[in-house]
Amino acid sequence: MTTSSPSADSKTRRIMSGMRPTGRLHIGHYYGALLNWVAFQSRYEAYYSVVDWHALTTKYANSKEVKKQIWEIVLDWLCMGIDPEQSTIYVQSAIPEIAELHLLLFDDHSS
């Protein structure tokens, strides 16, 4: 007889990943991440983020292009098989609590 705990159910486990919207997706995105993302969404509670604030670390002079690329990257994900019925897709900057949490977790308390 075997018993299983709730933690043994893979749908109770979560996965989170993201991509910076810095340009067109390419074959490296496909083999390096998207194939796994599509497979993971049926096995895990999946969260996929467009990490646009991260993109501004290198594309800060061209922020309008980053905003345009947000839509392009999400469309590519949908075309690849990321299913909004199975996965949560979100844009990092649309959730102010992410920045608030960052401030709380990385505040320098040494001074």
C-alpha positions as CSV (number, residue, x, y, z in Angstrom):
1,M,0.0,0.0,0.0
2,T,1.3,3.4,-0.9
3,T,0.2,6.7,0.4
4,S,0.8,10.1,-1.2
5,S,0.9,13.4,0.5
6,P,-0.4,16.6,-1.1
7,S,3.2,17.6,-1.8
8,A,3.6,14.5,-4.0
9,D,1.0,15.9,-6.4
10,S,3.0,17.8,-9.0
11,K,0.1,20.3,-9.5
12,T,0.7,21.5,-5.9
13,R,4.2,22.5,-6.9
14,R,4.9,25.8,-8.7
15,I,7.3,26.9,-11.3
16,M,8.1,30.5,-12.3
17,S,10.2,31.8,-15.1
18,G,10.5,34.9,-17.2
19,M,12.0,36.5,-20.2
20,R,13.2,40.1,-20.9
21,P,11.4,41.7,-23.8
22,T,14.6,43.0,-25.5
23,G,14.0,41.8,-29.0
24,R,12.6,39.1,-31.2
25,L,12.6,35.5,-29.9
26,H,14.8,33.1,-31.7
27,I,15.6,29.4,-31.8
28,G,17.6,29.6,-28.6
29,H,14.5,30.7,-26.7
30,Y,12.6,27.8,-28.3
31,Y,15.0,25.1,-27.3
32,G,16.4,26.8,-24.2
33,A,13.1,27.6,-22.5
34,L,9.8,27.5,-24.4
35,L,9.7,23.7,-25.0
36,N,10.1,23.2,-21.3
37,W,7.6,25.9,-20.4
38,V,5.0,24.2,-22.6
39,A,5.7,20.8,-21.0
40,F,5.8,22.2,-17.4
41,Q,2.4,24.0,-17.6
42,S,0.5,20.7,-17.6
43,R,2.6,19.3,-14.7
44,Y,3.0,22.3,-12.4
45,E,1.2,25.5,-11.4
46,A,3.1,27.6,-13.9
47,Y,3.8,31.4,-13.8
48,Y,5.5,33.0,-16.8
49,S,6.6,36.7,-16.6
50,V,7.6,39.3,-19.1
51,V,10.3,40.9,-16.9
52,D,10.3,44.3,-18.4
53,W,12.0,46.0,-15.5
54,H,14.9,43.7,-16.0
55,A,15.0,44.7,-19.7
56,L,15.5,48.3,-18.7
57,T,18.9,47.4,-17.2
58,T,20.2,47.3,-20.8
59,K,17.5,49.0,-22.9
60,Y,16.9,52.0,-20.6
61,A,17.5,54.5,-23.5
62,N,14.9,52.8,-25.6
63,S,12.1,52.1,-23.2
64,K,9.3,52.6,-25.9
65,E,10.8,49.6,-27.7
66,V,10.6,47.5,-24.6
67,K,6.9,48.3,-24.2
68,K,6.3,47.3,-27.8
69,Q,8.2,44.0,-27.3
70,I,6.0,43.0,-24.4
71,W,3.1,42.3,-26.7
72,E,5.4,40.6,-29.3
73,I,6.9,38.2,-26.7
74,V,3.5,37.3,-25.3
75,L,2.1,36.6,-28.8
76,D,5.1,34.4,-29.4
77,W,4.5,32.5,-26.2
78,L,0.9,31.9,-27.1
79,C,1.9,30.7,-30.6
80,M,4.4,28.3,-29.0
81,G,1.7,26.7,-26.9
82,I,1.7,28.5,-23.6
83,D,-1.9,28.2,-22.6
84,P,-3.5,31.0,-20.4
85,E,-6.0,28.4,-19.2
86,Q,-3.0,26.3,-17.7
87,S,-0.5,29.1,-17.0
88,T,-0.4,32.5,-15.5
89,I,1.2,35.1,-17.8
90,Y,2.0,38.5,-16.4
91,V,4.0,41.6,-17.0
92,Q,6.4,42.4,-14.1
93,S,5.7,46.1,-14.1
94,A,2.0,45.6,-13.9
95,I,2.3,44.2,-10.4
96,P,3.6,47.0,-8.0
97,E,3.9,44.5,-5.2
98,I,7.0,43.0,-6.9
99,A,8.9,46.2,-6.5
100,E,7.6,46.6,-3.0
101,L,8.7,43.1,-2.1
102,H,12.1,43.8,-3.6
103,L,12.5,46.9,-1.3
104,L,11.5,44.9,1.7
105,L,13.8,41.9,1.0
106,F,16.8,43.8,-0.2
107,D,16.8,46.8,2.1
108,D,20.2,47.4,3.6
109,H,19.6,47.4,7.3
110,S,23.3,47.8,8.1
111,S,23.2,51.6,8.4
